[in-house]
Each structure stands twice: as structure tokens, then as C-alpha cells.
Amino acid sequence: MLGVRIKNIHYSHQKIFMARRKRSSFLEDLIDIAAMLPWWVAVLLAIISYLILHNIATAPEVTPTHLVPGQMGAFVAGELKRALALYGQYIFPFAFSIGALLSFIRKRKDEETTFSSYSKQNTIERSQSPACPNCGSHMVKRKAKKGANVGGIFWGCSSFPKCYGKRDY
């Protein structure tokens, strides 16, 4: 019984280990997140992040004229914020811009794939489709959404709604 339990733990450990993603940097994660968004949202985020961080980075420097021990922490925190904003005003827009570019390329690729598969299917259907009994144009395969034949396949005129011609499939 104990041997079985150890094997189950061992196998479950392998499943968990295999499901982990490889480690990536903060910049790669930011680019991945931006690439999942629509391209225009990522571009908008790039512009907004630059404007906000640039405003923080170029804020007038406050130099303490006389240092009071209780106020030193606030001064250091403010300078750290300015230093991070100084670098962030270039890093974040760069990452969002790369993500927008990847999102745009992915969208175009998906559109080309969808259009090419549709045009191939449409060409095949046109060559094998019958002529419309009313107007003579080619017919396309359709699926009934309403009525007694819901879900049924039929040939419908390609010039619908001008022509209501239909045939059984």
C-alpha cells in the first residue's frame, strides 16, 4: 500500500512539474500581456504610460535645505520614485509598442487564414452548387435557424435577400 502511495505522489509531482511555464522576465511578461490586448489598446497604453511617467520623472527636484531625521525617508522615497519613472518612461512604452505590433501581426495572420479558408470553401461550393430556380445565380449551403426544419441544411440563393430561391440539400 505504501509503495502505491509513493508512486502516486511521484506521478502527481511530474504532472505539476510538466505544467509549469518557463521563467520569463518582467519585460517579456509585459509584452505578452500587451500582445493579448487589441493593438490599439496597447498603443494607447504606451502613450499613457509615457505621459504619466514622463510627468513624474521631470518633476522639479526638491532638495532639502536642512535635513530633519524624520523627513529623510520621504525624501529618499520621492527620489526613488523619480528614478524608477525616469527608466520606466522608456521601458513601458517600448514593451507596450512591441506587444501592439505582435497583436497587429497576429490579427492580420488570423484574418488571412480565415479569409483564405473561406475563399477556398466558397470556390469549392460554387463549382458544386446548383443554379437558383428563380434567378439562375449560384446557390450556397445554409443551415435553417428558424421554423420546422431548424438545424437542417439546404441550398439558398446567393443573392438573398433579393431572391428567396431555395432547394433541398
Backbone hydrogen bonds in HBPLUS format (Angstrom, degrees):
<---DONOR---> <-ACCEPTOR-->    atom                        ^
c    i                          cat <-CA-CA->   ^        H-A-AA   ^      H-
h    n   atom  resd res      DA  || num        DHA   H-A  angle D-A-AA Bond
n    s   type  num  typ     dist DA aas  dist angle  dist       angle   num
A0005-ARG N   A0001-MET O   3.16 MM   4  6.45 157.6  2.21 146.7 152.6     1
A0006-ILE N   A0002-LEU O   3.05 MM   4  6.33 157.6  2.10 150.1 155.4     2
A0007-LYS N   A0003-GLY O   3.06 MM   4  6.28 157.1  2.11 144.0 150.1     3
A0008-ASN N   A0004-VAL O   2.98 MM   4  6.24 160.7  2.02 153.4 158.0     4
A0009-ILE N   A0005-ARG O   3.05 MM   4  6.31 159.4  2.09 149.2 154.4     5
A0010-HIS N   A0006-ILE O   2.86 MM   4  6.05 157.7  1.91 147.9 154.9     6
A0011-TYR N   A0007-LYS O   2.80 MM   4  6.07 162.6  1.83 157.0 160.7     7
A0012-SER N   A0008-ASN O   2.87 MM   4  6.00 161.8  1.91 147.8 153.5     8
A0013-HIS N   A0009-ILE O   2.90 MM   4  6.04 147.1  2.01 144.3 153.3     9
A0014-GLN N   A0010-HIS O   3.13 MM   4  6.47 148.3  2.24 142.5 150.5    10
A0015-LYS N   A0011-TYR O   3.05 MM   4  6.41 155.2  2.11 150.5 156.8    11
A0016-ILE N   A0012-SER O   3.09 MM   4  6.33 159.6  2.13 147.8 152.4    12
A0017-PHE N   A0013-HIS O   2.92 MM   4  6.08 160.5  1.95 147.6 153.6    13
A0018-MET N   A0014-GLN O   2.86 MM   4  6.00 154.6  1.92 149.5 155.8    14
A0019-ALA N   A0015-LYS O   3.16 MM   4  6.26 138.6  2.34 139.5 149.2    15
A0020-ARG N   A0017-PHE O   3.42 MM   3  5.65 155.2  2.49 102.6 109.3    16
A0029-ASP N   A0025-SER O   3.03 MM   4  6.31 158.8  2.07 149.5 155.5    17
A0030-LEU N   A0026-PHE O   2.93 MM   4  6.14 154.4  2.00 146.7 153.7    18
A0031-ILE N   A0027-LEU O   2.96 MM   4  6.20 155.2  2.02 148.0 154.5    19
A0032-ASP N   A0028-GLU O   2.90 MM   4  6.12 157.9  1.94 147.8 154.0    20
A0033-ILE N   A0029-ASP O   2.95 MM   4  6.18 157.8  2.00 148.4 154.1    21
A0034-ALA N   A0030-LEU O   2.97 MM   4  6.17 161.5  2.01 146.4 151.6    22
A0035-ALA N   A0031-ILE O   2.85 MM   4  6.03 144.9  1.98 145.2 155.3    23
A0036-MET N   A0032-ASP O   3.18 MM   4  6.43 131.2  2.43 138.8 149.9    24
A0036-MET N   A0033-ILE O   3.17 MM   3  5.29 137.9  2.36  98.2 109.6    25
A0037-LEU N   A0034-ALA O   3.24 MM   3  5.32 143.3  2.38  98.6 108.7    26
A0041-VAL N   A0038-PRO O   3.03 MM   3  5.44 130.6  2.29 108.8 121.6    27
A0042-ALA N   A0038-PRO O   3.23 MM   4  6.62 157.4  2.28 155.3 161.7    28
A0043-VAL N   A0039-TRP O   3.05 MM   4  6.34 153.8  2.12 147.4 154.5    29
A0044-LEU N   A0040-TRP O   3.00 MM   4  6.12 155.9  2.06 138.2 145.0    30
A0045-LEU N   A0041-VAL O   2.86 MM   4  6.14 154.5  1.93 148.6 155.7    31
A0046-ALA N   A0042-ALA O   2.98 MM   4  6.21 147.8  2.09 141.8 150.4    32
A0047-ILE N   A0043-VAL O   3.06 MM   4  6.38 159.1  2.11 151.6 156.0    33
A0048-ILE N   A0044-LEU O   2.94 MM   4  6.15 171.0  1.95 154.9 157.6    34
A0049-SER N   A0045-LEU O   2.84 MM   4  5.84 162.6  1.87 145.7 151.3    35
A0050-TYR N   A0046-ALA O   3.08 MM   4  6.17 154.9  2.14 141.5 148.1    36
A0051-LEU N   A0047-ILE O   3.00 MM   4  6.25 168.1  2.01 154.5 157.5    37
A0052-ILE N   A0048-ILE O   2.98 MM   4  6.15 168.0  1.99 156.1 159.0    38
A0053-LEU N   A0049-SER O   3.00 MM   4  5.94 166.2  2.02 145.9 150.2    39
A0054-HIS N   A0050-TYR O   2.77 MM   4  5.67 152.4  1.84 147.6 156.0    40
A0055-ASN N   A0051-LEU O   3.12 MM   4  6.12 152.1  2.20 136.5 143.5    41
A0056-ILE N   A0052-ILE O   3.13 MM   4  6.48 152.4  2.21 145.6 152.8    42
A0057-ALA N   A0053-LEU O   2.84 MM   4  6.00 161.3  1.87 148.7 154.3    43
A0058-THR N   A0054-HIS O   2.97 MM   4  6.00 150.0  2.06 146.9 153.1    44
A0059-ALA N   A0056-ILE O   3.38 MM   3  5.34 165.2  2.40 103.0 106.0    45
A0071-GLN N   A0068-VAL O   2.93 MM   3  5.50 148.6  2.03 122.4 131.5    46
A0075-PHE N   A0071-GLN O   3.24 MM   4  6.47 154.4  2.31 145.9 152.9    47
A0076-VAL N   A0072-MET O   2.99 MM   4  6.24 162.5  2.02 153.7 157.5    48
A0077-ALA N   A0073-GLY O   2.95 MM   4  6.10 160.6  1.99 148.7 154.4    49
A0078-GLY N   A0074-ALA O   2.99 MM   4  6.10 154.1  2.06 142.0 148.7    50
A0079-GLU N   A0075-PHE O   3.04 MM   4  6.31 155.2  2.10 146.9 153.5    51
A0080-LEU N   A0076-VAL O   2.89 MM   4  6.08 153.5  1.96 149.0 156.6    52
A0081-LYS N   A0077-ALA O   2.95 MM   4  6.12 156.5  2.01 145.6 151.8    53
A0082-ARG N   A0078-GLY O   3.04 MM   4  6.28 153.8  2.11 142.6 149.5    54
A0083-ALA N   A0079-GLU O   2.92 MM   4  6.14 154.9  1.98 145.2 152.1    55
A0084-LEU N   A0080-LEU O   2.95 MM   4  6.17 164.0  1.98 153.7 157.3    56
A0085-ALA N   A0081-LYS O   2.99 MM   4  6.10 154.3  2.05 143.3 150.9    57
A0086-LEU N   A0082-ARG O   2.88 MM   4  6.03 141.6  2.03 140.9 151.4    58
A0087-TYR N   A0083-ALA O   3.33 MM   4  6.70 154.0  2.40 147.3 151.0    59
A0088-GLY N   A0084-LEU O   2.80 MM   4  5.85 158.3  1.84 147.9 155.5    60
A0089-GLN N   A0085-ALA O   2.92 MM   4  5.74 143.2  2.05 141.1 145.8    61
A0090-TYR N   A0087-TYR O   3.19 MM   3  5.82 161.4  2.22 115.4 120.9    62
A0091-ILE N   A0087-TYR O   3.15 MM   4  6.36 160.6  2.19 148.7 154.7    63
A0092-PHE N   A0088-GLY O   3.10 MM   4  5.62 159.2  2.15 137.4 142.9    64
A0094-PHE N   A0090-TYR O   3.25 MM   4  6.15 148.7  2.36 133.4 142.2    65
A0095-ALA N   A0091-ILE O   2.96 MM   4  6.21 164.0  1.99 156.3 159.9    66
A0096-PHE N   A0092-PHE O   2.91 MM   4  6.11 167.1  1.93 158.8 162.5    67
A0097-SER N   A0093-PRO O   2.85 MM   4  5.89 148.7  1.95 141.1 149.8    68
A0098-ILE N   A0094-PHE O   2.98 MM   4  6.23 161.0  2.01 153.5 157.9    69
A0099-GLY N   A0095-ALA O   2.97 MM   4  6.15 160.3  2.01 147.0 153.0    70
A0100-ALA N   A0096-PHE O   2.86 MM   4  6.05 146.5  1.97 139.7 149.0    71
A0101-LEU N   A0097-SER O   2.95 MM   4  6.20 155.7  2.01 147.3 153.5    72
A0102-LEU N   A0098-ILE O   2.94 MM   4  6.24 161.2  1.98 152.4 157.2    73
A0103-SER N   A0099-GLY O   2.88 MM   4  6.04 155.4  1.94 144.9 152.1    74
A0104-PHE N   A0100-ALA O   2.88 MM   4  6.06 156.5  1.93 147.9 154.1    75
A0105-ILE N   A0101-LEU O   2.95 MM   4  6.16 162.2  1.98 150.8 155.4    76
A0106-ARG N   A0102-LEU O   2.91 MM   4  6.04 160.7  1.94 147.7 153.3    77
A0107-LYS N   A0103-SER O   2.94 MM   4  6.11 154.5  2.01 144.4 151.4    78
A0108-ARG N   A0104-PHE O   2.99 MM   4  6.24 161.9  2.02 150.3 154.8    79
A0109-LYS N   A0105-ILE O   2.95 MM   4  6.11 157.6  2.00 148.8 155.3    80
A0110-ASP N   A0106-ARG O   2.95 MM   4  6.15 157.3  2.00 147.0 152.9    81
A0111-GLU N   A0107-LYS O   2.92 MM   4  6.16 157.3  1.97 149.3 155.7    82
A0112-GLU N   A0108-ARG O   2.90 MM   4  6.13 158.6  1.95 149.4 154.8    83
A0113-THR N   A0109-LYS O   2.98 MM   4  6.15 161.0  2.02 148.0 153.3    84
A0114-THR N   A0110-ASP O   2.90 MM   4  6.06 164.1  1.93 149.6 154.2    85
A0115-PHE N   A0111-GLU O   2.82 MM   4  5.93 163.7  1.85 149.1 154.2    86
A0116-SER N   A0112-GLU O   2.82 MM   4  5.88 163.4  1.85 148.5 153.6    87
A0117-SER N   A0113-THR O   3.02 MM   4  6.10 161.5  2.06 146.5 151.7    88
A0118-TYR N   A0114-THR O   2.93 MM   4  6.03 152.9  2.01 143.5 151.8    89
A0119-SER N   A0115-PHE O   2.81 MM   4  5.99 160.9  1.85 151.4 156.5    90
A0120-LYS N   A0116-SER O   2.99 MM   4  6.12 155.1  2.06 144.1 150.4    91
A0121-GLN N   A0117-SER O   3.03 MM   4  6.14 163.1  2.06 144.1 148.8    92
A0122-ASN N   A0118-TYR O   2.75 MM   4  5.89 155.8  1.81 149.4 157.2    93
A0123-THR N   A0119-SER O   2.89 MM   4  5.98 152.0  1.97 141.2 148.0    94
A0124-ILE N   A0120-LYS O   3.05 MM   4  6.29 159.8  2.10 147.9 152.9    95
A0125-GLU N   A0121-GLN O   2.93 MM   4  6.14 163.5  1.96 149.8 154.6    96
A0126-ARG N   A0122-ASN O   2.90 MM   4  6.05 150.7  1.98 144.5 152.5    97
A0127-SER N   A0123-THR O   3.15 MM   4  6.36 158.8  2.20 147.2 151.7    98
A0128-GLN N   A0124-ILE O   3.23 MM   4  6.45 141.5  2.39 143.2 153.3    99
A0129-SER N   A0125-GLU O   2.79 MM   4  5.58 115.8  2.20 142.4 157.1   100
A0139-MET N   A0130-PRO O   3.19 MM   9  5.94 128.0  2.47 167.3 178.4   101
A0132-CYS N   A0137-SER O   2.74 MM   5  5.37 151.6  1.82 152.2 162.0   102
A0136-GLY N   A0132-CYS O   3.04 MM   4  4.50 135.4  2.25 114.7 126.0   103
A0158-SER N   A0138-HIS O   3.25 MM  20  6.17 155.7  2.31 156.4 152.9   104
A0140-VAL N   A0156-GLY O   2.79 MM  16  5.40 165.4  1.81 162.2 162.0   105
A0156-GLY N   A0140-VAL O   2.81 MM  16  5.40 169.3  1.82 159.2 161.1   106
A0142-ARG N   A0154-PHE O   2.81 MM  12  5.44 162.2  1.84 168.8 173.9   107
A0154-PHE N   A0142-ARG O   2.95 MM  12  5.44 156.8  2.01 144.7 150.3   108
A0144-ALA N   A0152-GLY O   2.86 MM   8  5.40 167.5  1.88 159.1 161.9   109
A0151-GLY N   A0144-ALA O   2.77 MM   7  5.15 178.6  1.77 141.3 141.6   110
A0152-GLY N   A0149-ASN O   2.93 MM   3  5.37 160.7  1.97 137.6 140.7   111
A0155-TRP N   A0167-ARG O   2.87 MM  12  5.00 161.4  1.90 151.1 154.0   112
A0167-ARG N   A0155-TRP O   2.89 MM  12  5.00 153.2  1.96 138.4 144.2   113
A0157-CYS N   A0165-GLY O   2.97 MM   8  5.24 144.8  2.10 160.2 152.2   114
A0160-PHE N   A0157-CYS O   3.33 MM   3  5.64 146.8  2.45 114.4 112.9   115
A0162-LYS N   A0159-SER O   2.88 MM   3  5.77 134.6  2.09 142.7 144.4   116
A0163-CYS N   A0159-SER O   3.34 MM   4  5.76 148.0  2.44 110.3 117.7   117
